[in-house]
Amino acid sequence: MLKQNLNIPGPSELPLEVLHALGTQMVANRGDGRFSRALEEIVKSAQEIMNTKNEILLFTSSGTGGMESAIVNTLSPGDNILVCINGEFGSRFALIAEKFGVEIHRAESGWGKPINLDAVQEKLIEDHNKKIKAVFAIHNETSTGVLNDLEELGSMVSRHGALFVVDAVSSVGAVEFRADQWHVDVAITASQKGLMAPPGLSLICVSEKAWKAVAEAKMPRYYWDYRLARGLFGKTRGVPDSQLPGIPITPSIALIFALQKSLALLKEEGLANVYRRHRKISKALRAGVKALGLQLIAGEGFASPTVTVVLLPDELKGEEARQILREKYNIVVAPGQKKLHQNGIRIGHIGYMDLKDIIAVLTGLEGALAEKGLIDKSALGTGAGVAHRIYISGE
């Protein structure tokens, strides 16, 4: 059986040690020291990775579940929010909030462009009565391969006084994230991307300012209730057993042990090295794609270190390219989303990835182009060769 290369923006492939951790025998989630130690290690590691002193909550859910949890815990029906939209996942934030009766204001920019900070500033300045309760943004927009600048955006939101809620699902663990410095009140990430664990866990970072909003929010919630989830992680805050409300849900014990191991591996590599590896892979892949004459959606100044979106020529549709890669090279890339679906592909390079992975996907892409007569067979190896040279030349 041939090895499959999973070059999608998540879930990412798993290190062998994480696969082994998944096979850990079940333990009691109440009172077993192994489980409580795993939780404590996860919270501590997540705080280090997200550069925060704020509390970390875990839910057995997808990243989208984490997005919904942020909405129902901090808002009430009829509240006004500002959503920064420069791709599909910004739009998803708005869609979820609309389902709960929230009034949406939008600061939009074109796909492939970063968040329009001028538009955000204008909306916040116009909000004289402080009706905007929260500003929602995506750190790394995986539909377009754009990394947004949260430092300046967070400062704007902080000056206004609104909550700052960030989807960091495809950045945390692979891209530097500074929750406290960037004034992030609720940050959502998930286990299956930069954190190198299986899908199924969302991690939520909650500031003291956000906890005040949680106490005032009127949205119906039970499973997503941060106050109940806080009880689950009371030990990490030094709360005595007698004061804990009890664990309201059974968590995914196997996933928690897997995440404990994957976070230990990130720490072992060193976060600075992890971030450098992702930047190098991204830079090399983009150079290889351009060497093949293909168009990149995101510009150099704001390109994502974890996903690259490529626009293919009309003679090679996205679905056909994905089929050739899958059937002839055993390489899986993701389809373009929405307006990029027909001619776009998304190449993930997040988590357990290195140079070999991008060389493989470029080799397959060259083969697909050659099969359609879009490059000469004598040019095979061009993109992969450029990527290799860029990678070994350093940053």
Kinemage of the C-alpha trace (Angstrom):
@kinemage 1
@onewidth
@group {chain A} dominant
@subgroup {mainchain}
@vectorlist {calphas} color= white
{ca met a 1} P 0.000 0.000 0.000
{ca leu a 2} L 1.384 3.399 -0.979
{ca lys a 3} L 1.807 6.114 1.623
{ca gln a 4} L -0.753 8.884 1.257
{ca asn a 5} L 0.439 12.470 1.525
{ca leu a 6} L -2.215 14.543 3.271
{ca asn a 7} L -1.580 18.096 2.081
{ca ile a 8} L -4.801 19.719 3.258
{ca pro a 9} L -5.265 22.585 5.754
{ca gly a 10} L -6.370 20.123 8.406
{ca pro a 11} L -6.610 17.570 9.732
{ca ser a 12} L -2.869 17.159 9.461
{ca glu a 13} L -0.923 13.920 9.587
{ca leu a 14} L 0.029 12.628 13.022
{ca pro a 15} L 3.446 11.827 14.490
{ca leu a 16} L 3.843 8.175 15.449
{ca glu a 17} L 4.084 9.095 19.124
{ca val a 18} L 0.651 10.749 18.959
{ca leu a 19} L -0.849 7.681 17.278
{ca his a 20} L 0.536 5.570 20.111
{ca ala a 21} L -0.922 7.937 22.712
{ca leu a 22} L -4.345 7.490 21.105
{ca gly a 23} L -4.176 3.849 22.128
{ca thr a 24} L -3.889 4.647 25.835
{ca gln a 25} L -6.322 2.626 27.911
{ca met a 26} L -9.337 4.527 29.249
{ca val a 27} L -9.049 6.015 32.721
{ca ala a 28} L -11.592 7.681 34.985
{ca asn a 29} L -12.032 11.306 34.114
{ca arg a 30} L -12.850 12.018 37.760
{ca gly a 31} L -10.175 11.387 40.314
{ca asp a 32} L -7.513 9.642 38.196
{ca gly a 33} L -4.162 11.368 38.520
{ca arg a 34} L -3.102 10.491 34.977
{ca phe a 35} L -6.066 12.341 33.530
{ca ser a 36} L -5.744 15.397 35.756
{ca arg a 37} L -2.008 15.608 34.998
{ca ala a 38} L -2.767 15.461 31.267
{ca leu a 39} L -5.215 18.359 31.639
{ca glu a 40} L -2.737 20.389 33.640
{ca glu a 41} L -0.001 19.833 31.051
{ca ile a 42} L -2.329 20.734 28.177
{ca val a 43} L -3.474 23.966 29.818
{ca lys a 44} L 0.068 25.006 30.696
{ca ser a 45} L 1.366 24.207 27.202
{ca ala a 46} L -1.555 25.968 25.516
{ca gln a 47} L -0.944 29.070 27.618
{ca glu a 48} L 2.707 29.050 26.565
{ca ile a 49} L 1.855 28.583 22.891
{ca met a 50} L -0.807 31.317 22.956
{ca asn a 51} L 1.344 33.638 25.108
{ca thr a 52} L -1.374 34.156 27.686
{ca lys a 53} L -2.097 34.068 31.397
{ca asn a 54} L -5.805 33.620 30.672
{ca glu a 55} L -7.761 30.453 31.325
{ca ile a 56} L -7.923 27.688 28.742
{ca leu a 57} L -11.068 25.579 28.337
{ca leu a 58} L -11.412 22.349 26.354
{ca phe a 59} L -14.477 21.075 24.548
{ca thr a 60} L -14.981 17.868 22.632
{ca ser a 61} L -15.834 19.598 19.366
{ca ser a 62} L -14.612 20.929 16.051
{ca gly a 63} L -13.212 24.409 15.615
{ca thr a 64} L -16.618 25.531 14.335
{ca gly a 65} L -18.113 24.348 17.603
{ca gly a 66} L -15.581 26.542 19.363
{ca met a 67} L -16.687 29.485 17.203
{ca glu a 68} L -20.302 28.936 18.212
{ca ser a 69} L -19.317 28.654 21.865
{ca ala a 70} L -17.717 32.095 21.750
{ca ile a 71} L -20.926 33.604 20.394
{ca val a 72} L -23.373 32.015 22.852
{ca asn a 73} L -21.167 32.727 25.877
{ca thr a 74} L -20.432 36.402 25.276
{ca leu a 75} L -23.548 37.780 23.524
{ca ser a 76} L -27.276 38.201 23.960
{ca pro a 77} L -29.962 38.225 21.237
{ca gly a 78} L -30.063 41.633 19.597
{ca asp a 79} L -26.464 42.526 20.416
{ca asn a 80} L -24.424 44.253 17.711
{ca ile a 81} L -21.098 42.845 16.540
{ca leu a 82} L -18.553 43.752 13.871
{ca val a 83} L -17.220 40.863 11.799
{ca cys a 84} L -14.022 41.248 9.776
{ca ile a 85} L -14.506 39.259 6.574
{ca asn a 86} L -11.811 38.450 4.022
{ca gly a 87} L -12.758 34.871 3.247
{ca glu a 88} L -15.081 31.977 3.985
{ca phe a 89} L -14.384 31.627 7.699
{ca gly a 90} L -15.043 35.274 8.480
{ca ser a 91} L -18.378 34.791 6.719
{ca arg a 92} L -18.979 31.693 8.861
{ca phe a 93} L -18.607 33.742 12.053
{ca ala a 94} L -21.288 36.122 10.768
{ca leu a 95} L -23.578 33.265 9.713
{ca ile a 96} L -23.408 31.554 13.111
{ca ala a 97} L -24.080 34.804 14.958
{ca glu a 98} L -27.064 35.568 12.711
{ca lys a 99} L -28.611 32.223 13.681
{ca phe a 100} L -28.701 33.456 17.287
{ca gly a 101} L -30.359 36.782 16.524
{ca val a 102} L -27.240 38.948 16.625
{ca glu a 103} L -27.086 42.132 14.551
{ca ile a 104} L -24.131 41.925 12.153
{ca his a 105} L -21.961 44.785 10.907
{ca arg a 106} L -19.339 43.820 8.347
{ca ala a 107} L -15.884 45.136 7.468
{ca glu a 108} L -15.139 43.319 4.224
{ca ser a 109} L -12.155 43.062 1.919
{ca gly a 110} L -11.609 41.019 -1.224
{ca trp a 111} L -10.671 37.360 -1.151
{ca gly a 112} L -6.893 37.103 -1.099
{ca lys a 113} L -6.559 40.429 0.705
{ca pro a 114} L -5.922 40.980 4.420
{ca ile a 115} L -8.541 42.436 6.771
{ca asn a 116} L -9.337 46.015 5.809
{ca leu a 117} L -8.118 47.824 8.922
{ca asp a 118} L -9.276 51.200 7.623
{ca ala a 119} L -12.811 49.878 7.277
{ca val a 120} L -12.684 48.454 10.800
{ca gln a 121} L -11.407 51.743 12.198
{ca glu a 122} L -14.155 53.641 10.416
{ca lys a 123} L -16.868 51.342 11.803
{ca leu a 124} L -15.529 51.660 15.345
{ca ile a 125} L -15.179 55.440 15.172
{ca glu a 126} L -18.754 55.736 13.891
{ca asp a 127} L -19.983 53.669 16.857
{ca his a 128} L -20.431 56.695 19.150
{ca asn a 129} L -22.899 54.925 21.446
{ca lys a 130} L -20.700 51.834 21.823
{ca lys a 131} L -23.370 49.516 20.461
{ca ile a 132} L -20.784 47.147 19.016
{ca lys a 133} L -20.337 44.538 21.743
{ca ala a 134} L -17.593 42.511 20.071
{ca val a 135} L -15.318 42.373 17.033
{ca phe a 136} L -14.783 38.967 15.413
{ca ala a 137} L -11.821 38.135 13.179
{ca ile a 138} L -9.902 35.241 11.654
{ca his a 139} L -6.169 35.061 12.308
{ca asn a 140} L -5.311 32.728 9.440
{ca glu a 141} L -7.970 32.611 6.699
{ca thr a 142} L -7.613 29.122 5.229
{ca ser a 143} L -9.988 29.748 2.332
{ca thr a 144} L -7.521 32.235 0.816
{ca gly a 145} L -4.190 31.537 2.506
{ca val a 146} L -4.016 34.970 4.153
{ca leu a 147} L -2.496 35.695 7.580
{ca asn a 148} L -4.154 38.723 9.176
{ca asp a 149} L -2.396 41.318 11.331
{ca leu a 150} L -3.992 41.014 14.761
{ca glu a 151} L -1.647 43.356 16.606
{ca glu a 152} L -2.980 46.564 15.068
{ca leu a 153} L -6.527 45.234 14.916
{ca gly a 154} L -6.437 44.279 18.587
{ca ser a 155} L -5.248 47.746 19.550
{ca met a 156} L -8.155 49.306 17.640
{ca val a 157} L -10.674 47.062 19.374
{ca ser a 158} L -9.124 47.652 22.790
{ca arg a 159} L -9.373 51.432 22.381
{ca his a 160} L -13.059 51.068 21.469
{ca gly a 161} L -13.769 48.789 24.429
{ca ala a 162} L -15.442 45.921 22.573
{ca leu a 163} L -14.542 42.293 23.083
{ca phe a 164} L -12.015 40.903 20.603
{ca val a 165} L -12.887 37.347 19.482
{ca val a 166} L -10.455 35.487 17.228
{ca asp a 167} L -10.617 32.246 15.269
{ca ala a 168} L -7.049 30.946 15.514
{ca val a 169} L -7.886 27.403 14.440
{ca ser a 170} L -5.333 27.177 11.616
{ca ser a 171} L -2.596 29.275 13.199
{ca val a 172} L -1.973 28.300 16.832
{ca gly a 173} L 0.892 25.845 17.062
{ca ala a 174} L 2.288 26.804 13.647
{ca val a 175} L 2.286 30.610 13.725
{ca glu a 176} L 3.191 32.872 16.626
{ca phe a 177} L 0.078 33.933 18.522
{ca arg a 178} L 0.142 36.558 21.294
{ca ala a 179} L -3.273 36.573 22.933
{ca asp a 180} L -2.506 38.988 25.767
{ca gln a 181} L -0.327 41.392 23.805
{ca trp a 182} L -2.927 41.584 21.011
{ca his a 183} L -5.813 42.165 23.472
{ca val a 184} L -7.601 38.968 22.436
{ca asp a 185} L -10.507 38.240 24.784
{ca val a 186} L -11.635 34.914 23.322
{ca ala a 187} L -9.336 32.845 21.116
{ca ile a 188} L -10.513 29.615 19.534
{ca thr a 189} L -8.232 26.910 18.231
{ca ala a 190} L -8.537 23.187 17.598
{ca ser a 191} L -6.500 20.035 17.951
{ca gln a 192} L -6.181 18.864 14.343
{ca lys a 193} L -3.978 21.461 12.668
{ca gly a 194} L -0.889 23.128 14.111
{ca leu a 195} L -1.248 21.214 17.370
{ca met a 196} L -0.695 17.888 15.508
{ca ala a 197} L -3.445 15.908 17.245
{ca pro a 198} L -6.571 14.241 15.831
{ca pro a 199} L -9.727 16.280 15.204
{ca gly a 200} L -12.236 16.545 18.008
{ca leu a 201} L -10.995 19.058 20.594
{ca ser a 202} L -11.441 22.803 20.642
{ca leu a 203} L -9.380 24.949 22.991
{ca ile a 204} L -10.786 28.278 24.125
{ca cys a 205} L -8.707 31.025 25.727
{ca val a 206} L -10.895 33.349 27.836
{ca ser a 207} L -9.803 36.702 29.292
{ca glu a 208} L -11.071 38.294 32.508
{ca lys a 209} L -12.911 40.868 30.391
{ca ala a 210} L -14.618 38.021 28.522
{ca trp a 211} L -15.623 36.309 31.772
{ca lys a 212} L -17.613 39.420 32.679
{ca ala a 213} L -19.431 39.139 29.365
{ca val a 214} L -20.064 35.442 30.028
{ca ala a 215} L -21.814 36.347 33.288
{ca glu a 216} L -24.070 38.862 31.504
{ca ala a 217} L -24.805 36.906 28.289
{ca lys a 218} L -28.404 35.787 27.772
{ca met a 219} L -27.939 33.238 25.010
{ca pro a 220} L -29.312 29.759 25.824
{ca arg a 221} L -26.471 27.335 26.362
{ca tyr a 222} L -25.667 24.171 28.246
{ca tyr a 223} L -23.042 22.053 26.497
{ca trp a 224} L -21.141 25.197 25.488
{ca asp a 225} L -21.493 26.959 28.848
{ca tyr a 226} L -18.063 28.265 29.785
{ca arg a 227} L -19.089 28.399 33.459
{ca leu a 228} L -19.671 24.649 33.514
{ca ala a 229} L -16.536 23.949 31.484
{ca arg a 230} L -14.598 26.062 33.982
{ca gly a 231} L -15.427 23.450 36.594
{ca leu a 232} L -13.766 20.771 34.478
{ca phe a 233} L -10.481 22.652 34.618
{ca gly a 234} L -10.756 23.975 38.145
{ca lys a 235} L -7.738 21.989 39.276
{ca thr a 236} L -5.540 23.935 36.864
{ca arg a 237} L -6.632 27.108 38.680
{ca gly a 238} L -5.982 25.696 42.144
{ca val a 239} L -9.661 25.393 43.055
{ca pro a 240} L -10.282 22.860 45.882
{ca asp a 241} L -12.326 19.781 44.968
{ca ser a 242} L -15.075 20.827 47.385
{ca gln a 243} L -15.672 24.023 45.399
{ca leu a 244} L -15.850 22.422 41.956
{ca pro a 245} L -19.350 22.112 40.451
{ca gly a 246} L -18.462 18.760 38.953
{ca ile a 247} L -17.616 17.769 35.389
{ca pro a 248} L -20.759 18.352 33.333
{ca ile a 249} L -19.680 16.180 30.398
{ca thr a 250} L -17.502 13.198 29.633
{ca pro a 251} L -14.544 14.512 27.642
{ca ser a 252} L -12.758 12.608 24.899
{ca ile a 253} L -10.125 10.954 27.062
{ca ala a 254} L -8.187 9.398 24.170
{ca leu a 255} L -7.929 12.741 22.365
{ca ile a 256} L -6.746 14.445 25.533
{ca phe a 257} L -3.880 11.955 25.908
{ca ala a 258} L -3.032 12.420 22.221
{ca leu a 259} L -3.002 16.205 22.597
{ca gln a 260} L -0.844 15.929 25.699
{ca lys a 261} L 1.752 14.070 23.630
{ca ser a 262} L 1.566 16.345 20.573
{ca leu a 263} L 2.066 19.457 22.711
{ca ala a 264} L 5.075 17.805 24.338
{ca leu a 265} L 6.527 17.207 20.858
{ca leu a 266} L 6.075 20.878 19.942
{ca lys a 267} L 7.835 21.876 23.138
{ca glu a 268} L 10.644 19.433 22.378
{ca glu a 269} L 11.192 20.927 18.920
{ca gly a 270} L 11.007 24.435 20.340
{ca leu a 271} L 8.315 26.888 19.293
{ca ala a 272} L 10.759 29.219 17.558
{ca asn a 273} L 11.950 26.272 15.439
{ca val a 274} L 8.367 25.197 14.721
{ca tyr a 275} L 7.434 28.655 13.466
{ca arg a 276} L 10.627 28.906 11.415
{ca arg a 277} L 9.950 25.512 9.826
{ca his a 278} L 6.478 26.621 8.740
{ca arg a 279} L 7.778 29.889 7.303
{ca lys a 280} L 10.487 28.066 5.351
{ca ile a 281} L 8.054 25.486 3.972
{ca ser a 282} L 5.612 28.200 2.917
{ca lys a 283} L 8.302 30.300 1.240
{ca ala a 284} L 9.719 27.288 -0.629
{ca leu a 285} L 6.315 26.045 -1.775
{ca arg a 286} L 5.260 29.482 -3.028
{ca ala a 287} L 8.517 29.800 -4.974
{ca gly a 288} L 7.966 26.371 -6.522
{ca val a 289} L 4.387 27.204 -7.519
{ca lys a 290} L 5.459 30.473 -9.145
{ca ala a 291} L 8.246 28.657 -11.016
{ca leu a 292} L 5.510 26.584 -12.660
{ca gly a 293} L 3.801 29.766 -13.877
{ca leu a 294} L 0.808 29.391 -11.547
{ca gln a 295} L -0.953 32.188 -9.708
{ca leu a 296} L -0.978 32.552 -5.924
{ca ile a 297} L -4.050 34.096 -4.312
{ca ala a 298} L -2.295 35.758 -1.352
{ca gly a 299} L 0.452 38.352 -1.729
{ca glu a 300} L 3.900 37.968 -0.192
{ca gly a 301} L 3.373 40.416 2.651
{ca phe a 302} L 0.469 38.500 4.179
{ca ala a 303} L 0.823 34.931 2.912
{ca ser a 304} L -0.125 32.210 5.378
{ca pro a 305} L 2.681 29.977 6.678
{ca thr a 306} L 0.206 27.058 6.901
{ca val a 307} L -1.849 26.970 3.685
{ca thr a 308} L -1.231 28.115 0.117
{ca val a 309} L -4.084 28.710 -2.311
{ca val a 310} L -3.201 28.241 -5.976
{ca leu a 311} L -5.244 29.356 -8.985
{ca leu a 312} L -4.938 26.901 -11.878
{ca pro a 313} L -5.274 27.683 -15.608
{ca asp a 314} L -8.643 27.131 -17.280
{ca glu a 315} L -7.310 24.023 -19.034
{ca leu a 316} L -6.847 22.267 -15.659
{ca lys a 317} L -9.823 22.597 -13.349
{ca gly a 318} L -9.348 22.227 -9.638
{ca glu a 319} L -11.260 18.957 -9.357
{ca glu a 320} L -9.299 17.396 -12.229
{ca ala a 321} L -5.983 18.429 -10.682
{ca arg a 322} L -7.029 16.975 -7.339
{ca gln a 323} L -8.048 13.727 -9.036
{ca ile a 324} L -4.695 13.373 -10.820
{ca leu a 325} L -2.799 14.092 -7.612
{ca arg a 326} L -4.893 11.602 -5.665
{ca glu a 327} L -5.013 8.747 -8.180
{ca lys a 328} L -1.521 8.940 -9.694
{ca tyr a 329} L 0.561 10.358 -6.862
{ca asn a 330} L -1.469 9.476 -3.747
{ca ile a 331} L -1.409 13.121 -2.719
{ca val a 332} L -4.505 14.789 -1.268
{ca val a 333} L -4.977 18.551 -1.520
{ca ala a 334} L -8.119 20.503 -0.644
{ca pro a 335} L -10.533 22.092 -3.107
{ca gly a 336} L -10.840 25.836 -3.416
{ca gln a 337} L -13.779 27.243 -1.484
{ca lys a 338} L -16.781 29.128 -2.852
{ca lys a 339} L -15.632 31.505 -5.618
{ca leu a 340} L -12.274 29.674 -5.848
{ca his a 341} L -13.797 26.210 -6.157
{ca gln a 342} L -13.603 25.826 -9.937
{ca asn a 343} L -9.961 26.754 -10.518
{ca gly a 344} L -8.470 26.791 -7.036
{ca ile a 345} L -6.724 24.228 -4.882
{ca arg a 346} L -5.583 24.649 -1.279
{ca ile a 347} L -2.278 23.069 -0.301
{ca gly a 348} L -1.904 22.549 3.418
{ca his a 349} L 1.521 22.604 5.056
{ca ile a 350} L 0.637 22.689 8.723
{ca gly a 351} L 1.718 20.623 11.687
{ca tyr a 352} L 3.653 17.420 11.032
{ca met a 353} L 5.197 18.619 7.758
{ca asp a 354} L 8.669 19.099 6.338
{ca leu a 355} L 10.478 19.702 3.044
{ca lys a 356} L 9.718 16.211 1.687
{ca asp a 357} L 5.990 16.870 1.835
{ca ile a 358} L 6.082 19.984 -0.336
{ca ile a 359} L 8.553 18.427 -2.778
{ca ala a 360} L 6.066 15.567 -3.213
{ca val a 361} L 3.088 17.851 -3.832
{ca leu a 362} L 5.029 20.016 -6.301
{ca thr a 363} L 6.176 16.908 -8.157
{ca gly a 364} L 2.567 15.753 -8.436
{ca leu a 365} L 1.429 19.202 -9.562
{ca glu a 366} L 4.120 19.224 -12.263
{ca gly a 367} L 2.876 15.846 -13.425
{ca ala a 368} L -0.702 17.089 -13.647
{ca leu a 369} L 0.371 20.135 -15.674
{ca ala a 370} L 2.486 17.971 -18.002
{ca glu a 371} L -0.389 15.520 -18.501
{ca lys a 372} L -2.573 18.382 -19.734
{ca gly a 373} L 0.199 19.711 -21.986
{ca leu a 374} L 0.578 22.893 -19.943
{ca ile a 375} L 4.296 22.360 -19.366
{ca asp a 376} L 6.793 20.322 -21.360
{ca lys a 377} L 7.938 17.067 -19.800
{ca ser a 378} L 11.486 18.373 -19.996
{ca ala a 379} L 10.434 20.941 -17.369
{ca leu a 380} L 9.511 18.275 -14.808
{ca gly a 381} L 11.358 18.965 -11.592
{ca thr a 382} L 11.455 22.723 -12.099
{ca gly a 383} L 9.090 23.669 -9.295
{ca ala a 384} L 10.415 21.055 -6.892
{ca gly a 385} L 13.995 22.103 -7.637
{ca val a 386} L 13.293 25.773 -6.956
{ca ala a 387} L 11.516 24.889 -3.713
{ca his a 388} L 14.453 22.762 -2.592
{ca arg a 389} L 16.961 25.531 -3.266
{ca ile a 390} L 14.850 28.129 -1.461
{ca tyr a 391} L 14.365 25.869 1.538
{ca ile a 392} L 18.031 24.994 2.059
{ca ser a 393} L 19.069 28.627 1.583
{ca gly a 394} L 17.387 29.407 4.906
{ca glu a 395} L 14.995 32.250 5.678
